[in-house]
Amino acid sequence: MVKAKKSSREFLRGGRSSFTTRIKVKDEKQVKLDRKTMHLLHILKRVGGNISAERLSEILNDMPARTIRYRLAKLRKSGLLGTLFMQTHEVKFGLGDAIIIMDQGSKKRPIPDSLFSAFPTIYFVSPTFGKYSGYLVYTSYPFGDFSYIEKMIATFIESGLVEDYYVLNNIDIVSIEANLSQLDGGNDWKWDWEEWLIISKEQAESQEKIILDFDLNPEHESCDGKDIEILSHAKENAELTHKEIGELIGLTEQQVGKRMRALLDLGIIKGYRWLFRELEDTLYIFCAFELYEPNDPVLAYFVNLPFPKEIHAETQLKHLIRMKMSSLDFIGFLHGYSRFRHLLKESFIQTAHDLHYVAEVQEIFGLFDPETCEWNMPIEKYIEDFKHRLDA
């Protein structure tokens, strides 16, 4: 049985059939990700951003604090290392999430961001092409009331802007980081596509289950306004210290620490991951698929890819994976996909070339009512606002 939670297998070596993508950094100098630097990044992913270099030095045992500060500063200066992101299980505190792919047909005019933002719960949008040509939309909603999503979609259809759609009710996500071992001595990504297919095929045919750590039946946990404020600020900037968050919301450092430990124990805070600087020609690739059985070995083809990726799940069978890769690597993936898609019950691919925010985290979390401890998302009011904007 294969358990996949955080990282890909380290096997894809460069070869004749490998593609190479250069990551250009701000000062055009290569930054070497050696074993110690990668170990440092993996430790930071586990413990979060509000840990001192001295404490990290104690954990690593073989790297002084001064060296840790130097390595992180160099990675940041190069532009290779981005920000630390805190992952949460929103459904546990009543905030649902859905991914909607809207098909406009062939003759519909573009939908401006101002129409999407009539629904304050929509936070990510991108034009998309594939089985559906139109827009890919991420939206929050009050979990347990899926009619919110149904009414939103119906509004876009009734407006004449959308003809068809696909929706995934995103119950949980498993994030699998980029396989950093596939960086060569500098900033080139190299892997052998044929070897990926051979190894994934062997793994799939072995009938070993691929266990992804989804929580698809989460228990609802009670959170008050201060908890939501803490989560909001920590998701906005995971490197804030407990003291800094406390100063923002009127709590002491100790109070914030106690609450964050409780949120972690409850599984509301799932962990942390580093966001790396994107390639210059990055595409977001989405593959929606349905499995024949839970933990189907065919998942090996996705898990073994070295790209950073997020696998969204509605059920044990219905998933959507989001990956970032260069346009050149997309060709390699398509060649591979054509050779294993028959193993999936259903599947299709979408591209997204301009995925951008139309609402920030704090705007979404600001819809929580601290008096009722419920999410205040009046869909009828949003629909009226949409209609007024459409007629303007």
C-alpha positions as CSV (number, residue, x, y, z in Angstrom):
1,M,0.0,0.0,0.0
2,V,1.4,3.4,-1.0
3,K,0.6,6.4,1.1
4,A,1.0,9.8,-0.6
5,K,0.6,12.9,1.5
6,K,3.3,15.5,1.0
7,S,5.9,14.7,-1.7
8,S,6.4,12.8,-4.9
9,R,8.7,9.9,-5.4
10,E,12.3,10.9,-6.3
11,F,12.9,8.9,-9.4
12,L,12.5,11.1,-12.5
13,R,16.0,11.5,-13.8
14,G,17.1,13.7,-16.8
15,G,17.6,11.8,-20.1
16,R,17.1,12.1,-23.8
17,S,13.3,12.3,-23.5
18,S,13.4,14.9,-20.7
19,F,12.3,18.5,-21.1
20,T,14.2,21.2,-19.4
21,T,12.7,24.4,-18.0
22,R,14.8,27.2,-16.6
23,I,13.6,29.2,-13.7
24,K,14.8,32.7,-14.1
25,V,15.5,34.6,-10.9
26,K,15.7,38.3,-10.3
27,D,19.4,38.6,-10.4
28,E,19.8,36.0,-13.1
29,K,22.1,33.9,-10.8
30,Q,21.5,30.3,-10.1
31,V,20.6,29.3,-6.6
32,K,21.7,25.8,-5.6
33,L,19.2,23.8,-3.7
34,D,21.5,21.3,-2.0
35,R,20.4,18.6,0.4
36,K,20.7,20.8,3.5
37,T,18.7,23.6,2.0
38,M,15.9,21.2,0.9
39,H,15.9,19.7,4.4
40,L,15.5,23.2,5.9
41,L,12.6,23.9,3.6
42,H,10.9,20.7,4.5
43,I,11.3,21.5,8.2
44,L,9.8,24.9,7.8
45,K,6.9,23.4,5.9
46,R,6.1,21.3,9.0
47,V,6.6,23.9,11.8
48,G,5.4,27.0,10.1
49,G,6.9,30.5,9.6
50,N,6.8,31.9,13.1
51,I,9.8,29.9,14.3
52,S,13.2,31.4,15.1
53,A,16.4,30.6,13.3
54,E,17.8,29.5,16.6
55,R,15.0,27.0,17.1
56,L,15.4,25.7,13.6
57,S,19.1,25.2,14.3
58,E,18.2,23.0,17.3
59,I,15.9,20.9,15.1
60,L,18.3,20.6,12.2
61,N,21.3,19.9,14.5
62,D,23.8,20.5,11.8
63,M,23.2,24.0,10.7
64,P,23.9,27.1,12.8
65,A,21.3,29.9,13.0
66,R,23.4,32.3,11.1
67,T,23.7,29.9,8.2
68,I,19.9,29.4,8.2
69,R,19.2,33.1,8.1
70,Y,21.8,33.4,5.2
71,R,20.3,30.6,3.2
72,L,16.7,31.8,3.5
73,A,17.7,35.4,2.7
74,K,19.5,34.2,-0.4
75,L,16.5,32.2,-1.6
76,R,14.2,35.1,-1.1
77,K,16.6,37.6,-2.8
78,S,16.8,35.3,-5.8
79,G,13.1,35.3,-6.2
80,L,13.0,31.5,-6.0
81,L,11.5,31.3,-2.6
82,G,8.1,32.9,-2.2
83,T,5.9,33.0,0.8
84,L,4.8,30.4,3.4
85,F,1.1,29.4,3.1
86,M,-1.0,28.0,5.9
87,Q,-3.4,25.3,4.9
88,T,-6.8,25.0,6.7
89,H,-9.7,22.7,6.5
90,E,-12.5,25.3,6.1
91,V,-15.3,22.8,6.1
92,K,-14.6,22.1,9.8
93,F,-15.6,25.7,10.7
94,G,-18.6,25.8,8.3
95,L,-17.0,27.4,5.2
96,G,-17.7,25.4,2.1
97,D,-15.7,25.6,-1.1
98,A,-16.6,24.8,-4.7
99,I,-14.8,24.9,-8.1
100,I,-17.1,25.8,-11.0
101,I,-16.0,25.6,-14.7
102,M,-18.4,27.7,-16.8
103,D,-18.9,27.0,-20.5
104,Q,-19.8,30.1,-22.5
105,G,-20.1,28.4,-25.9
106,S,-18.6,30.0,-29.0
107,K,-20.2,33.4,-29.2
108,K,-20.5,34.8,-25.7
109,R,-18.8,38.1,-24.6
110,P,-16.1,38.0,-21.9
111,I,-17.3,38.2,-18.3
112,P,-15.7,41.2,-16.5
113,D,-14.4,40.7,-12.9
114,S,-17.0,43.3,-11.8
115,L,-19.7,40.7,-12.4
116,F,-17.9,37.9,-10.6
117,S,-17.2,40.2,-7.6
118,A,-21.0,40.8,-7.3
119,F,-20.7,37.5,-5.4
120,P,-18.2,38.4,-2.6
121,T,-17.6,34.7,-2.0
122,I,-15.9,34.3,-5.4
123,Y,-12.1,34.6,-4.8
124,F,-10.3,33.0,-7.8
125,V,-11.1,33.4,-11.5
126,S,-9.4,32.6,-14.8
127,P,-10.4,32.2,-18.4
128,T,-10.3,28.5,-19.3
129,F,-10.1,26.4,-22.4
130,G,-10.7,22.6,-22.8
131,K,-13.9,20.6,-22.6
132,Y,-15.5,23.8,-21.3
133,S,-14.5,27.2,-22.8
134,G,-15.3,30.1,-20.5
135,Y,-14.2,30.7,-16.9
136,L,-12.9,28.7,-14.0
137,V,-14.2,30.0,-10.7
138,Y,-13.4,29.2,-7.0
139,T,-16.0,30.3,-4.6
140,S,-16.8,29.9,-0.9
141,Y,-20.3,29.2,0.4
142,P,-22.0,28.4,3.7
143,F,-21.3,24.7,4.0
144,G,-24.5,22.6,4.2
145,D,-26.3,25.0,1.9
146,F,-25.3,23.9,-1.6
147,S,-28.4,25.7,-3.0
148,Y,-26.1,28.8,-2.7
149,I,-24.0,27.3,-5.5
150,E,-27.0,26.2,-7.5
151,K,-28.5,29.7,-7.4
152,M,-25.2,31.3,-8.4
153,I,-24.8,29.1,-11.4
154,A,-28.5,29.6,-12.4
155,T,-27.9,33.4,-12.3
156,F,-25.1,33.2,-14.8
157,I,-27.1,30.9,-17.1
158,E,-30.2,33.0,-17.0
159,S,-28.1,36.1,-17.8
160,G,-27.2,34.4,-21.1
161,L,-23.4,34.5,-20.3
162,V,-23.1,30.8,-19.6
163,E,-24.5,27.7,-21.4
164,D,-23.1,24.8,-19.4
165,Y,-21.0,24.0,-16.4
166,Y,-19.1,21.5,-14.2
167,V,-18.9,21.8,-10.5
168,L,-16.9,20.1,-7.8
169,N,-17.9,20.5,-4.2
170,N,-14.4,20.7,-2.7
171,I,-14.6,18.9,0.7
172,D,-10.9,18.5,1.2
173,I,-7.5,19.0,-0.5
174,V,-4.2,17.2,-0.4
175,S,-1.3,19.3,-1.5
176,I,1.8,17.6,-2.9
177,E,4.8,19.9,-3.2
178,A,7.2,20.0,-6.1
179,N,9.9,17.4,-6.1
180,L,12.8,19.6,-5.3
181,S,15.3,16.8,-6.0
182,Q,14.5,17.3,-9.7
183,L,16.3,20.7,-9.6
184,D,19.8,20.1,-11.1
185,G,22.8,22.0,-9.8
186,G,21.2,25.4,-10.6
187,N,17.6,26.3,-11.5
188,D,16.7,23.8,-14.2
189,W,13.9,21.2,-13.8
190,K,14.7,17.9,-15.5
191,W,12.8,14.7,-15.6
192,D,12.3,11.8,-18.0
193,W,8.8,11.5,-19.2
194,E,9.2,8.0,-20.5
195,E,10.5,6.8,-17.2
196,W,7.5,8.5,-15.4
197,L,5.2,6.5,-17.6
198,I,7.0,3.2,-17.1
199,I,7.3,3.5,-13.3
200,S,3.7,4.8,-13.0
201,K,2.4,2.0,-15.2
202,E,4.2,-0.7,-13.1
203,Q,2.8,0.9,-10.0
204,A,-0.7,1.0,-11.3
205,E,-0.5,-2.6,-12.6
206,S,0.8,-3.8,-9.2
207,Q,-2.6,-2.9,-7.8
208,E,-1.1,-1.1,-4.8
209,K,-3.6,1.4,-3.5
210,I,-2.6,5.1,-3.5
211,I,-3.7,6.5,-0.1
212,L,-4.4,10.2,-0.1
213,D,-5.0,11.7,3.3
214,F,-8.4,13.2,2.6
215,D,-10.9,13.9,5.4
216,L,-14.2,13.7,3.6
217,N,-16.4,13.4,6.7
218,P,-15.1,16.2,8.8
219,E,-16.7,17.0,12.1
220,H,-17.9,20.6,12.6
221,E,-15.9,22.4,15.2
222,S,-17.1,25.6,16.9
223,C,-15.1,28.7,16.2
224,D,-15.7,32.2,17.5
225,G,-14.8,35.5,16.0
226,K,-11.3,35.6,17.4
227,D,-10.5,32.2,16.0
228,I,-11.6,33.3,12.5
229,E,-9.6,36.5,12.8
230,I,-6.5,34.5,13.7
231,L,-7.0,32.2,10.8
232,S,-7.6,35.1,8.5
233,H,-4.4,36.9,9.3
234,A,-2.4,33.7,9.4
235,K,-3.6,32.6,6.0
236,E,-2.9,36.1,4.7
237,N,0.7,35.9,6.0
238,A,1.8,32.7,7.6
239,E,5.0,34.2,8.8
240,L,3.3,36.5,11.3
241,T,4.3,35.7,14.9
242,H,1.7,35.1,17.6
243,K,2.7,38.5,19.0
244,E,2.1,40.3,15.7
245,I,-1.3,38.6,15.2
246,G,-2.3,39.4,18.8
247,E,-1.5,43.1,18.2
248,L,-3.8,43.1,15.2
249,I,-6.8,41.5,17.0
250,G,-6.4,42.6,20.6
251,L,-5.1,39.4,22.2
252,T,-1.9,38.6,24.0
253,E,0.8,36.5,22.4
254,Q,0.0,33.7,24.8
255,Q,-3.7,33.8,24.0
256,V,-3.0,33.6,20.2
257,G,-0.6,30.7,20.8
258,K,-3.1,28.8,22.8
259,R,-5.9,29.3,20.2
260,M,-3.6,28.3,17.3
261,R,-2.5,25.1,19.1
262,A,-6.2,24.2,19.7
263,L,-7.0,24.9,16.0
264,L,-4.1,22.6,15.0
265,D,-5.2,19.9,17.4
266,L,-8.7,20.0,15.9
267,G,-7.4,19.6,12.4
268,I,-8.6,23.1,11.3
269,I,-5.0,24.1,10.7
270,K,-3.6,21.3,8.5
271,G,-0.1,22.5,8.1
272,Y,2.1,24.8,6.0
273,R,3.7,24.8,2.6
274,W,6.1,27.0,0.7
275,L,5.0,28.8,-2.4
276,F,7.8,29.0,-4.9
277,R,8.2,31.6,-7.6
278,E,6.4,30.6,-10.8
279,L,8.0,29.9,-14.1
280,E,7.9,32.7,-16.6
281,D,5.5,30.8,-18.9
282,T,3.5,28.9,-16.2
283,L,0.2,27.4,-17.0
284,Y,-2.3,26.1,-14.5
285,I,-3.5,22.7,-15.7
286,F,-6.7,21.2,-14.2
287,C,-7.7,17.6,-14.7
288,A,-11.1,16.6,-13.5
289,F,-11.5,12.8,-13.2
290,E,-13.6,10.1,-11.6
291,L,-12.0,6.8,-10.4
292,Y,-13.4,3.3,-10.7
293,E,-12.6,2.6,-7.1
294,P,-11.4,4.5,-4.0
295,N,-7.6,4.8,-3.8
296,D,-7.3,3.5,-7.4
297,P,-3.7,2.7,-8.3
298,V,-4.1,4.9,-11.4
299,L,-3.5,7.8,-9.1
300,A,0.2,6.9,-9.4
301,Y,0.3,8.7,-12.7
302,F,-0.7,12.0,-11.0
303,V,1.2,11.5,-7.7
304,N,4.5,10.7,-9.4
305,L,4.5,14.0,-11.4
306,P,7.2,16.3,-10.0
307,F,5.1,19.5,-10.3
308,P,3.5,21.2,-7.3
309,K,-0.1,20.1,-7.3
310,E,-3.3,20.1,-5.3
311,I,-5.8,17.2,-5.5
312,H,-9.3,18.3,-4.6
313,A,-11.9,15.7,-3.6
314,E,-15.7,15.7,-3.4
315,T,-15.9,12.0,-2.8
316,Q,-13.6,9.0,-2.7
317,L,-14.1,8.8,-6.5
318,K,-14.6,12.4,-7.8
319,H,-11.5,14.5,-7.9
320,L,-9.9,17.5,-9.6
321,I,-6.2,18.1,-9.7
322,R,-4.5,21.5,-10.2
323,M,-0.9,21.6,-11.4
324,K,1.5,24.3,-12.4
325,M,3.9,23.6,-15.3
326,S,5.5,25.3,-18.2
327,S,3.8,25.3,-21.6
328,L,6.6,23.0,-22.9
329,D,6.0,20.5,-20.0
330,F,2.3,20.6,-20.8
331,I,3.1,18.9,-24.1
332,G,4.9,16.1,-22.2
333,F,2.0,15.7,-19.8
334,L,-0.5,15.5,-22.7
335,H,1.5,12.7,-24.3
336,G,1.4,10.8,-21.1
337,Y,-2.3,11.5,-20.3
338,S,-3.3,10.1,-23.7
339,R,-1.7,6.8,-22.6
340,F,-3.5,6.4,-19.2
341,R,-6.8,8.3,-19.5
342,H,-8.6,5.0,-20.5
343,L,-7.9,3.8,-16.9
344,L,-10.1,6.6,-15.5
345,K,-13.9,6.3,-15.5
346,E,-14.3,10.0,-16.6
347,S,-11.8,12.7,-17.2
348,F,-11.1,16.0,-19.0
349,I,-8.4,18.7,-19.0
350,Q,-8.8,22.5,-18.6
351,T,-6.1,25.2,-19.0
352,A,-6.1,28.4,-17.0
353,H,-3.7,31.1,-18.1
354,D,-4.7,34.0,-15.9
355,L,-5.8,32.7,-12.5
356,H,-6.1,35.8,-10.3
357,Y,-7.8,37.0,-7.1
358,V,-11.0,38.9,-7.2
359,A,-11.3,38.8,-3.4
360,E,-8.7,38.4,-0.7
361,V,-8.7,36.0,2.2
362,Q,-9.7,38.6,4.7
363,E,-12.7,39.7,2.6
364,I,-14.0,36.2,2.6
365,F,-13.4,35.6,6.3
366,G,-14.9,39.0,7.0
367,L,-18.3,37.5,6.1
368,F,-18.2,35.5,9.4
369,D,-20.7,37.0,11.9
370,P,-19.1,36.8,15.4
371,E,-22.4,37.3,17.1
372,T,-24.2,34.4,15.6
373,C,-20.9,32.4,14.8
374,E,-22.3,31.8,11.3
375,W,-21.4,32.8,7.8
376,N,-23.4,35.7,6.5
377,M,-23.7,35.2,2.8
378,P,-27.1,36.4,1.5
379,I,-27.3,34.9,-2.0
380,E,-30.5,36.7,-3.0
381,K,-28.8,40.1,-2.3
382,Y,-25.8,39.1,-4.3
383,I,-28.0,38.0,-7.2
384,E,-29.7,41.4,-7.2
385,D,-26.4,43.2,-7.2
386,F,-25.3,41.0,-10.2
387,K,-28.4,42.0,-12.2
388,H,-27.8,45.7,-11.5
389,R,-24.2,45.5,-12.6
390,L,-25.2,43.5,-15.7
391,D,-27.8,46.2,-16.7
392,A,-25.4,49.1,-16.0
